Amino acid sequence: MEDAFARSVAEVLEAFRVDPTKGLSDSQVEENARIYGRNVLPQEKSTPFWKLVLKQFDDLLVKILIAAAVVSFILALINGETGLAAFLEPSVILMILGANAAVGVITETNAEKALEELRAYQADIATVLRNGCFSILPATELVPGDIVEVGVGCKVPADMRMIEMLSNQLRVDQAILTGESCSVAKDIESTLAANAVYQDKTNILFSGTVVVAGRARAVVVGVGSNTAMGSIRDAMLRTEDEVTPLKKKLDEFGTFLAKVIAGICVLVWVVNIGHFQDPSHGGFIRGAIHYFKIAVALAVAAIPEGLPAVVTTCLALGTKRMARLNAIVRSLPSVETLGCTTVICSDKTGTLTTNMMSVSKICVVRSVHRGPITSDYTVSGTTFAPEGLIFDTEGIQLEFPAQFPCLLHIAMCSALCNESTLQYNPDKRNYEKIGESTEVALRVLVEKVGLPGFDSMPSALNMLSKHERASYCNRYWEHQFKKISLLEFSRDRKMMSVLCSRKQQEIMFSKGAPESIISRCTHILCNDDASSVPLTTDIRNELEARFQSFAGKDSLRCLALALKRMPTGQQTLSYEDETNLTFIGLVGMLDPPREEVKSAMISCMQAGIRVIVVTGDNKSTAESLCRQIGAFEHLDDFTGYSYTAAEFEELPPMQRTLALQRMVLFTRVEPSHKKMLVEALQNQSEVVAMTGDGVNDAPALKKADIGIAMGSGTAVAKSASDMVLADDNFASIVAAVAEGRAIYNNTRQFIRYMISSNIGEVVCIFVGAVLGMPDTLVPVQLLWVNLVTDGLPATAIGFNKQDRNVMMVNPRKANEAVVTGWLFLRYLVIGAYVGLATIVGFVWWFVYSDAGPRLPYKELVNFDTCSTRDTAYPCSIFDDRHPSTVSMTVLVVVEMFNALNNLSENQSLLVIPPWSNLWLVGSIVLTMLLHVLILYIEPLSVLFSVTPLTWADWRVVLYLSIPVIIIDEILKFFSRKPGGKRFNFRFRRHDSNI
């Protein structure tokens, strides 16, 4: 029943044909179970494992690599190759792709856990009235129409409509659903609000929420998927994971690269059609196969096989650095997404605030004989920990607060007129509450005031264990006074009272809404001399003014405290006793903002990141918080910046679009509103980060480009998120964004490095094939270069240091190309040089080397007709391993120097020297050692078709390799000059697919 909140109790009971005194009969239970189903969140079918695996190979570059591996294997078999030689290349390619697929499967499997953990918020049992008898049944057996009784500590087992109040009040903590910082009072009256949200449905108890005060009976109106918790599950199922900006650009670049590769491969094959019948091939078909093999080798050279692995490794290294910043990354791609985040939609309760109600201000009457009449105290401390100081109006710390009469009696009243518990949890290492947040806040205040009569009290209390310290002062007052009678809080009186006895003297302590308490007071307690004087009209007006200031300007939740001396021997209390009270003081409390949030907000603004505060709380409370944390900067009028969900939905489409561009605060929201906000911002091309900690935040966390959950939040929120803040600190997001930007910059650097290196390999093979020379590099050598010499330095580039101004610039655009036009030109130039230097090394050995045959260049490019001509040299010279070893070594060494070029995009090596990244230096040294190993160790040299080089060979290798640094320094120089921007503009039209 979706409109149960708008119907009367009688109408709801009639709809389910249930008698509230007897409950459902067994036959009705069976019928309703058949109609409405079981009270469980249905288990969604998970994606089969084989589908997850296949999904990882659904990428154009990956498909080309698989095809190349298969073709390579088939061609090896056709040529009669067997054993390791036939399997090496395809096996290595498939191993790399398998490793990347494993990472993808693990990531996607973790994402599905969020739906399972949502079940933890369902109650296990329920007290149900059936056939005229109450019994305790599994909550899964509930059906709509069941009459259920709930009390303090009960987890609500289903969505239920209140039908009977069994105590003066019923309050429910529904923060996990709505994000409200305070518990909510429930009643049985129908709700008349139009477009009612969860917060308006005060007669509905929502599944998974917890009763914190009172007892009541209710009728079940929704079970399983038809509950508020079920709607969250459905929203999560409908939410598809967003592709990260980097993944989008890499996919676009992969498509672009695949087209280029296909074109070049076909071109190489077509250009050499005339050579298919050369005698060296032994026939047209064998010639065609030979050049097809070259085309396959070209594909292997052009595709950066190690790119997915290196990207994954770099992001993984970034996650370790972020973990040290208390940002635990659950989804690797989200690391990079942080770098281009433009909007952070932050949940208020528990994220910007501590979600721990705390007393922040106290107002007492000083004296009626001299002004000012009232005096305010400020209380520090923003958590349930009994740690904090009290300061007077002038900001001076009170050494012994309990020496002041009003503060002492406020502590007494707060400890005695209180039904909550404060305790220390050693496992979680924090203080926890049982009961109302407002009452726990008063417990904490008692501990901060301390006890009277001991000069060493503050230091003595600090010597206690945390378990003892949690309620030491509260227990002192509870031992001093014996509780005799209690008048519970009721909505009409808006107050509660307790009768206590001490040393044969009876005192009644009362607390409640200021307007209720002050109207019942006839006297006041003076803080200067502990005297009790009549409450005059002027003093009453002053107190009411202070109350309005606390509640209005400061948006504090206020309670007034009072006492009354009762006749000796009185054992009971009645409502008539709550008159002629003596006013003690006024306390103002709030869910306080985290201390570090304000500076974090400033950092976000400097970085060009907009913060939108999203909360289920009321508008005035949230606006006060935003003012405190600097979200409104210096705005006096919040019109156009602050909206409730209802106000926003009423806006016409055009005004809604404009509102999204200015919005700072979004209040009175439901889970669906949060998700809607994320989608609307994404439609405006914003990259959205969503923070939250409750079950209600899960759908929006999953929908956002990056979902950030709090470490102390619910398991559902964590599982739906991409990142978890271990310290619940909003400021950690700012540090994580800076790290994300640095990681993206480094990622872009090594992507460019790998692209330029692969361009060099393509140029080498393409030019060699066009000129008609023997194979410059064999496929297994190309594979070695791509995996080892590309992979290690590329990974080390991920350790480049963060730029100092990384958080002083606006976020990059999500559609910004990984490689822009001017940069692509730069790396074409570098790649062309790498390829030509490799070709020159090959030619040098044949034409100029003292150890080579010193052939004329014309003989080299006509090698395929050698067997048909009389030559002064044996044709077997073209099968010598020396020339390909020289060209392979040139390729390796020139790429090592090119790796140094990528320490910075535009800064010279004279400004950022190689030792600024020792990881890169180490990777270059290791790569060269590995290369030397395969040159000089016999089994490896045979496997990779290489041979040892002489010192003369190494000297030529260095001569050909070093110029790559000089060329890139010249290109960097132009990039730093304004003229470089003209190149950027000129080539921008070519980079749409890069």
N, C-alpha and C positions, 0 to 999 in steps of 0.2 A: 504493500500500500504506500504509494509515493506521497500522498497528501495527508497522511495521518496527523501531521503537525497542525494542519488547518481545521481538522475536525474536532468535535467535542468528544469527551471520553465515551459517552453513550453511543455516539455514532460509530466509533472505532470498534467498541465491543459488539455492537450489532452487526457490523460488517463481517466479523469473524464468528458470529453466533456463539459467544462465550459468556458464561456467567462468572463475574469477577469473584464470587464467593466459592465456586466449585472448580473452575478451570475447565479445560477440555476433557472430553471423555476419550477413551481408547480409540473408539471408532473415528472420532473427529481428528485425532492425532494421525491415524493412518491415512485418512482422506487428505488432510492438509500436507502430509509428507509427500503424497503422490502428486499433488498439485504444485507445491512450491519447491520441493526437493529438500536435500539435507543441508544442515547448517555448517557447511565447509566450503572453503575456497577451492573450486575444482582444480585438479592438477593439470596444468597445460602440457600438451605433448611437446617434448623437447626435440630439437632437430637431430635426426639420426647422425651418428658419428661419421658415417661414410659421406653424408652430404656436407658436413662441416669440412671434411678433408678435401673433397672435390672443389668446394667454394674457394679454397686457398689458391687453386691453380687457375681460377677464372680471371686471368690477366693476360693481355696480348703479348707482352714481352716474355712472360713465363711460357706461354704456348709456343712461341717461336723457339725458345731455348729447348723445350721438350722435343719439338720437331727436329731441331738441329742435332740433338743427342741421338734420336732414333735414326736419322739419315746417316750420321757419322758411323753408327754401329753397323748399319746395313752396307755402307760403302766399304767398311773395313772387312766385312765378311766376303763381299764380292771380290775384293783384291786378295783374298786368301789369308788375311791376317787372323791370328788366333791368340788366345791367352790374354795376358794383361794389356798388350798394345791395343787390342780391339775394344776392350771394355773400359779403359782408363778414362778417356774423355767423357763418354756418356755417363759413366758411373759417378764421376765427380760432380757433373752438372746436376744429376738427379739427387745426389746427397745434399747439395746446397738448397735446392728447391724443397726437399723434404724437411730440412731444418726450419726453413721459413714457414712452411705449412704447419709444423708443430707449434710454433709460437702463436700463429693465428688461431688454431683450434683451442689452445689453452685460454686465450683471451676471451673467445666467444663463449666457452663453457662457463667461465666465471660470471659472465653477464647474466646468465639464466638463473643464478642462485638467488637473485633479488626476489623473484616471484615465490620461491620456496620459503624464504625467511619471513615473508609477509604473514605466513601461517602462525608464527610465534606470537602474534598479537591477538589471536583468538583465545577466548577463555576456555579453560578445561572443563569446568563444571558449572552448574547453575541450580539454584533453589527454585523448583517449579511446582505450581499448584495444578494437580490433575485429579479428577474424580473426587474432588473435595478434600484431598490430602496433599500436604507438602512433602516433597522428596527431593533428594539431591541426585541429579542426573548428569551424564556427560553433555556438555554444551552442544555437541554435534547432533543430539537427538531433538533439539528444540525445533518447533514448527511455528509459523505465524498463528497467533491466537493464544499461545501459551501465556499464562500469568506467571511472572517471575519476580521474586523478591531480591533486592540488592541492598547492601549495607557498606559501611566503611571498609575499604581495602578490596572490595569486589571488582573484578574486571568484567565489564559489561559483555555478556555472551552473544548478543545480537542487537540489531537496531530495534529499540523498544519505545513505545508511547507511554508516558507516565499516566497512571490512573488513580493512584492513591499515595499521599504522603504519610509516612509512619513516624516522622519526627518533625521538629520545627522547621528544618530546612534539609535540602539535599544539594550537595555541591560535587561537581565532577571535574576532574582534570582531563581536559580533552586537547592538551597541547600537541600531542602526536598527530592530531587530525587537523586542527585549525591554527596551531602556533600561538594561541593565546597564553600570555604569561601567567595569568591568574586562573584559579579554578572558576567554574561557571555555576551559578545558582540555577536549579531546575524547578519547574512548577508544573501544574497540571492544566493550566489554561491554554486554550487554542491560540495559535499564532495567526495574526491577520496581515502580517507584512507581505507586500507584493514582492515577487522574485526573492523569496526568503533564502538566505544562505545558511550554512550550518550554524553560525553564531546566532541567528535569529530563531532557530528552532529550539527554544528553551524547554519544550516539553518532550523532547526526544533524547533518549540515551543511546549514544552511538557505540557500535561494536568496537571492542578493543580499548575504550577509554576506562578510566578508573574512578570509582567513587571515593572521595576523600572526606566527606562528612554526611551524616544522616542515613536514614533508611527509607525505602519506598517500594511500591509495587508498580509494575509496568506490564503492558501487553506487548508481545513480540509482533512487530509489523514487517520485519525484513530479515532474511537469513541468507547465508552464503554470499553469492555474487550480488544479491539485491540489498547489500548493506553499504554504508559509506566506505568501509574497508574494501569491499568488493569492487566498488567503482574505481578505487585507486588501482587495484589489480588490473581492471579492464583498461584503464588509461595507460598503464605500463605496457600491456600487451599491444596496444595500438601504436605505441611509440617506436619508431624505427631509429636505429643508431645513425647519427649523422657522420658523414665522411669528413675527416679533418682536412683543413686547408692544404696542408703539405701533401696528403694522400691524393687530393684532387689534382694538384699541380703535377705530382709525379705520374699520375695516371695519364694526364694530358700529354706530358712530356714523353711517356712511354709510347702512346699512340703515334705521336709525331715521329719519334725515333724509329718505331716499327715501319712506318711508311718509307722513311728515308733508307732504312736498311734493305727493305724489300726492293726498292728502286735501284740501289747500288748493286745488290746481288744480281738482279736480272741484267743490269747494264754490263757488269763484269762478264757474265756468261755470254751475252749477245756479242760484245766486242771481240771475244775470243773464238767466235764460231769458225772463223777462217783457220784457226790453229787446231781444230778438232781432228783433222786428217794428218797432222804432222806424224812422221814415222816414229818418233819417240813414244807416242801413245799406243801404237799398235792397232790403229783402226779408229774409225769415226766415233763409234759408240764409246770406246774406252777414252777417247779424247773428250767427249762430252761429259763423261763421268768425272774425268780429272778436273775439268774446270767447274763442274758442279760442286766438287769437293772444295775447291778454292772459294766458291761462293758461300758454302756452309762455314768455312773457316772465317770468312769475312763477317758473317752473321754473329759467330761466337765472339769475334773481336769487337764488334760494334756494340753488342749488348753488355752492359755492365752487370755481369752475373752477381758480383759481390755487393751491388748497391743495396738490395733489400737487407742483406745480413749486416752491412755496415750501418745503414740507417737504424736498424733495430739495436745494434750494439751501442751506437752513439746515444740513442734515447735511453737505453738501459743505464749507461754511465751517468746520464743526466738525472735519472731517477735516484741514483745513490746520493748525488749532491743535494737533490731536493729533500731526500729523507733526513739529511742533516739539518735541514731547515724546517723539520717537522711536517713536511708535505709528502705524504706517502702516495705514490702513484700506482693506481690499479690498472690503468690502460696506457700502454707506452705512447701511442700517438697523441694522447692528450698533453704530453709534455710540450710538444711543439705548438699545440693549439693555444696554450697560454700566451705565447708570444704575440699573437694577433688579436687577443681578446679586446673588444671595444666597450663592452658593457658587462658589469657584474651585477646580477640580480641577487641581492643578499637577503636572506631570511633575517628578521630582526631578533626574535626570541632565541637565545642560545648561541647566536652567531655574532651579532653586534653587541648583544647584551650577555650577561652571565647566566640568565634564566634562574637566578637565585635572588628572590626578593630580599631587599636590604633596606633597613632604616637609614635614611640619608640626612634627615633634618628633625630637630626637636624644637618645639616652642613651649616655653614656660612663662609664668608670670613672675617677674622679679620682685616688684614691690609696688604697693599702691600709693606710697608716700612720695616717691620721686620718679621722674621719667628716665628713660622710656619704661612703659609699663611691662612690656613683654621682652623676652630675650630669646634669641635663636641659637641653637647649637648645631654644628655640622658633624656628621659621623662618617668616618672613612671606612673602607673595606667594602668589597663588592661581591663577596661570596658568602657561603654558609660557614666559612671558617671563623672561629671566635677571635679574629685578629682585626684590630682597627683602633683608631684613636678618636677622641671627641675634642672638638675645637669650639671656642666661644665665638662671639660675634666678630671680634677683632682678629680671629684666626690664630689665637694663642691656644696651644694644647693644654688640656686639663690634666694635671698630673694624677689627681685622685678624684675622678668624677663622682664617686659614691659619697663624697663629703658634701655635695650639694643636695639639699633636701628634696627638691623636685625630681632630680635625676635618680636619687635613691628610691623614692616611692614609685617612680616609673618602672624601675627595675623590679621592685616587689610585685607590682600589678602585672607586669609583662610575664613574670615567671609563674604566678599563681592563677591568673585568669587566662589559662592556656591549656589546650588539649593536644598539642603537637609534641613531637620528639625530635631531638637533634642527636645524631650519633656519628662516630667516625668509622669508616669502612677501611680496614687495613689492606684489603685486597686491591681496592681501587685507589687507595691513598687519597681519599677526599671525604668531606663531611656530607652526610645525606640527611634528608628530611623524611619524616613520616607525618602526614597530616597537611594542613593548610600552609601555603607558602607565607602568608602574612603572619601567621602565628609563629612559624619558625624564625621569621625575621625578628620578631620580638624576643625569642629565645636568644638569638645571637646578640641582640642589643644588651640583654642582661649580662652576658659574658663580657662585653666591652665596657660596661659601666663598672663592673667589679664589685667588691664587697667593702663595707666600711670598717674603720677601726684598725687597719693594718697599713703602716707606712710602706712596708715592703710588698704590698699586694700585687702590683703589676709584675714585678720580677718573680715573685713566688708562684704566680699562676703560670708563668712561662716555663717553670721547671717541671710542670706536670706532663705526663704522657698525653698524646693527642686523644686517646680514648677517654682519659679522666677529664681533660680540659674541655671536651665538647659541651658538657652540661654541669660543670663544677658549681658555678654560682647559682644556676637554676636549682640544683639539688639542695644547696644551702638554704635557699628561701623555702623550698618545699619541706625541709626538715624543721625550719623555724616555725612555720605555720601549718596547722592541720586543716585540711579542707573538710568542711562540714556539709555544705549544700551547694547545688549548682542550678542556675537558671540558664538554660541553653539559649543560643542565639535564635531569634525569630525575625521574620521579614518585616513584621509590623513594628516591632520595637527597635530593630536594627542595633541590638546590643546584647551582651551576655554579662552575667554577674556570678561571682563565686563568694561564698561565706567562709571565712577562715577564722581560726582561733589561735591565739598566742598568749601565753601567760595569763589565762583567764580573761582575755580581752577579745571580743569578737569584732572583726572588721570585714566589710563587704568591699571587694574590688570589682570595678566594672570597666568594660571597654566596649567601644562600638563606634558607629558613625558620629562624627563631631556634632552634627545638628541635633542628634538624639541625646547625646551625653550632655552637651552644654545647656540644652533646654531643661534638663533635670537638675542642674547644679544651682546651688544657692550660695556656695562659698568657694574660695580658691585657696590653694596652698602657695605661699610666697617662697621663692627660691632663696631670697637673701637671709631670712631669719626663721624660716620654717613655721611662720605664723599662719593661721587660717582666718581669712577676712571675708566679709560679705562680697558677693559678686554683684557689682553695680552695672547699670546699663552701659556706661562708658567702657568698662572692662569687657563686658559681653560683646560689644560692637568691635572692640579691638581684636578679641579672639576670633570672631567671625571673619574679620578682615584678613587675619593671618591665615585662617583656614582657606579662604578664597584664593589667597596668593599661592599657598602650597598646592592646592588642587588645580588652579587655573594656570598661572604663569609657569609653575614648575612641573605641572602634570603629575603630582605625587598622589599616591593612594593614602588617604589620611585616616587615622584612628585617634579618638580622644580617650584618655584614661582618667578614672575618678575613683574615689574611695568614700566610705561612710562608716563611722563608728556605730556599731549595733548594740542593742541591750545585752548585758551579760547573760549568758546561758541560752541565747537564741539558737535553735537547731535547724530551722528551715527558712527558706526565702520565698517571697511571693512578689508578683509584679508591683504591688503597692510599695514594697521596700525601695524600689528604684527611684526614689525622690530625695530631695534635699542632699544631693551629693556634693562632695568637695572636689573641684577640678584640680587634677595634678599636672596634666600637660597634654600636648598635641604632638603626635609623631607622624612624619611623612615618609613613605617608603616607595620604592620603585624597583623595577627590574633594571639594575644599573648597567650603563654601557661599559664595555671592557676598556681598561685604561689606555691601551695602545691603539684603539680604533681611530681616534681623531688624527693622529699622525699618519696612519695608514691611508685614511681618506685623502689627506693632502697629497700623499705620494701618488695615489691613483689619478688625481686631477692633473698633477704635473706630467704624468705619463700619458695623458689623453684618454684615460679610461673613465667612463661614466658609471656611477654607482646608483642603482635603484634599490631602495629599501622596500622589501615585500613582507607583509605581515597580516595576520588575521586579527590583530588588535585594533582598538578603535583609533580614529583619526587623530584626536588631540594628544593622546599618549605617544603615538608614533611621531607626531610632529615635534613634540618636546624632545624626544630622543634625537631626532635628526638635527635639531638645533644644537644639541649638546655635542654631537660628534662632528659638526661642521658640514653636514651634507647639504644644507641650504646656503652655505657660505654666508653672505651678509644680506640675504633676502629678508624683507619685512613682511611682504605679502606673498603667501604661498600659492595663490591662485594660479592655476596652470602648471603647477609643479607637484601638487599633492592631490591624489584622487582616491576615492573609495572604488571598489569593484563595481558597485551599482552605478556610480557617477560615470565611470569610464564606459560601461556598456550602453549607457543612454546617449553617448556622443554620436553624431553622424560620422560616417566613414572618413571624411576629409579631416574633421576636427580630431578624430581618434589618431590619425596618422601624425598630425602636428603634436598632439599630446604625448605620443610615444617619444618624440624627439626631445621633449623638455622634461619628461617625468622624472621625479626624484623619489617620490613616495607613493606606494600602492597599498591601500589598507582594506581591511574587512574582506580578505580574499579566501576563497576555497581552493583546494588542489587544482581544480579545472582552470581557475583563473591564472594560477602560476604558469601552468603549461601554455595557456593561451597567450600570456605575455611573452613567453620565450619564443613562441611561433611567430607572433607579430613582429618582434624585434628582428628575428632571422629573416623575415620577409623584406625588411628594410636593409638587408645586407649587413646586419650587425653580427659580430661573432660574440656569442653570449656565454658567459660563465654563470652558473646558478649555484648558490650555496644554500645549504639547509641541513637539518639534523633529524627532522621528524618523518614519520611515515607519510604525512601529507606532502612532503617535498619530493618523494620518490619519482612520480611521473615527470615533473619538471626537471629533476636532476638528470633523468635519462634522456629527455628531449634536448636539453641544452647542448651546445657544442662541447662544453666541459662542465660536468657536474662535480661539485666540491662538497663533500660531506664532512661533518664534524666528528672528531674521534670519539666523543662521548655520545654521539647520536645513535639512532636506532640502526640495527643490522640491515634493515630494508634500505635505508638511505645510503648506507655505505656500499651495499652491493649494487645499487643503481647508479652510483657515482663513478667518475673517472679518477678522482683523487680524494684522499682523506686527510684532513688537517689533524694531526695527532694531538696538538695542544689547543684545539678549538679556537685558535687565534686568527682573527680576520687579518691581522698584520702579516701573518705567514703567507697569505695569498699574494701580497705585494712582492715579497721576496721570491715566491715561486714564479710570478710573472716575469720578474727580471731574469731569473734563471731560464725560463722558457724562451725568452727573447735571445739570450746568449746561445742557447742550444740550437735555435733555428739558424742564427748567424753561422754557427760552426757547421751545422748540417748543410747549409747552402755552400759553404766553402768546400767541403769534401765532395759534394755532388759535382761542383764545377771541376774539381781536381780529377774525378773519375771520368767525367765527360771529355775533358781535354785529353786525357790519356788514351781514352778509347778512340777519339777522333784520330789521334796519332797512329793507332794500330790500323784503323780503316784506311788512312792515307797510305800507310806502308804497303798493305796488301793490294789496294786498288792501283796505286802507281806501279808497283811491281808487275801486276797482271797486265796492265795496259802497255807497259814497256816491253813485255814479253820476256822478263827475266825468270830464272828458277824461283821456287818458293822461298821467299825471304824468311818466313817463319812457318814452322809446321804447327798444326792445331794444338798439340800438347804443350808447345812452348807458349802459345798465346794463352792457354788456360793457366799455366804457371804465372804468367805476368798478371793476368786479371785477378787471380785469387790471392797471391802472396804479395807481389810488389804493389798492387793497388790497395789491397785490403788493410794491411797493417798501418801504413801512413795515413790512409783515409780515416781509420778509426782514431788514430792519435790526434788528428786535426780537431776532433771533438773536444780535446782538452785545451783548445785555445782560450786565453783569458777573456773574461767578460769586459766589454767596453765600459769606460767610466760613465758615459752619458746614456747608457742603455735605457734608463728610466726617465730620461728627459726629452724623449721624442715620442711622437704619436705612434699608435700601433700601426703596423704595416697592414695594407689592405689584404683581405682574404684571397682576392683574385690576383694578387701580385705574382708575377711569374717568378719561378725559381731562378731562371736565367733570363735576364732582360736582353734586349737587342744588342746594346753596346757590349755587354758582358759576353754574349754569344759570339760576337765578332772577335773579342779578345781571345776567347778560348779556341776559336777556329784558327786564329793565327798561331797560338801556342801549339795546338794539335797538329797543324800543318808542319810546323818545324819539327815536332817530335817524330812524325812519320817520315819526313824527308831525311832527317838525321839518321834514322834507322836504315833507310835505303842507301844513303851515302856510305855508312859503315859496311854494308853488304858489298856494294860496288868496290869500295877501297880494297877489300881483301883480294878480290879477283884481279883488279887492275893495277894496284900500287904496292900491295904488301910484299915485303921481301920473302915472306914464307908462302906466298900465294903463287899462282901460275903466271901472273902479270899478263893477262889476256887483253887484247884490244877490246874496247867497249862494245864494238859491233859484234864481236864473237859472243859476248855475254848475252846480248839480247836476241841472238839467233841460236841459242843453245839447243833448241828442240830439233834443229836440222843437223846436228853434229854427226849423227850416225850415217848420214848420207853424203858427207863431205870428207875429204882428206884433211886432217888437222895435225898440227905439231904437238898436240896434247891429247891425252886419253879422255874420252867422253865421260868417264867415271869421275872426273874432277868436279862435275856439277852435282855430284852426290856427296861431296865432302861436307863434313859437319862444321868446319871452321867459319865459313862466311855467315851461316845462320846463327852461330854462337856469338860472333861479333855484333850482328844486328840485334840479337836478343839482349845482349849486355848493354848496348847503347840505349835500347828502349828502357831497360830497368834503371840505369843510372840517370838518364835524362828525366825520368819520372820522379826520382828521388829529389833532384833539384827543383822540379816543378812542385813537389810537395812543400818545399820551403817557401815557394811563392805564395802558397795559400795560408800562411800565418796571418795574413790580413788581406782584405779585398783590395784596398787602395794604398795602404801604408807601405813604405819602403822597408826592405830588410835592414837598412841602416837605422830605422826608427824602432822596428820590432825585430830584434835579432833572433836567430834560431834558438838560442838558449832560453828564450821566454817560454818555450814549450818543450821541456826536456823529454816528455813522452814522445813527441815527434822525432826528436833527435835519436832517442833510443830505438824507435821503430825503424828508422832509416838504417841504423847500424845493424839491427837484427835482420832486416831484409837483405842487406848486402852480405851478411854472413851466410844466410840461407842460400843466396845465389852462388856464392863462392863454393859452398858445399856441393851443389849439384854440378858445378864445373869440374871439380877436382876429385870427387869420390866416384870410383868406377861404376858401381851398379846404377847410381843416380844419373850419371852422365849419359849412360846408354839409354836409360828410360826416357830422358828428355832430349835425346839426339844432340848433345852438346859435347864439346871437347875443351881441355884446358887452354887458357889464353896466355900469351907471352906478355912481358912488360911493354913491348912495342905496341901490342894490341890494346892494352889497357890505356896507354898514353893517347892513342887515337880516340878511344872511347871517351876519355875525359875532355879532349878537345872538342868533340862533337856535342857533348852534353852541357857544358858550362854556359854556352850562349843563351840557353833558355831563360836563365835568370836575367841576363842583360835585356833580352826582348821584353820580358814581363815588367821589368823596372821601367822601361820606356812607356809601355802601355799604362802602367799605374800612374806615371807622371801626367799623362794626358787625362786620365780619369780624375785626378785631383784638380786639374785646371778647368775653368769654366767651359773651355772648348769641348771637353769630354761630354758635356751635357748635350751638345749639338749632335754628337754621334748617337747618343742615347735616343734623342728625338727621331733621328733619321731612321734608326733601325726598329723603332717601337712597333711599326706596323707588321713586322715579321714575327713578333713574339707572342701572338695571341694563343698559339698552341703549345708554347714551351713551358 
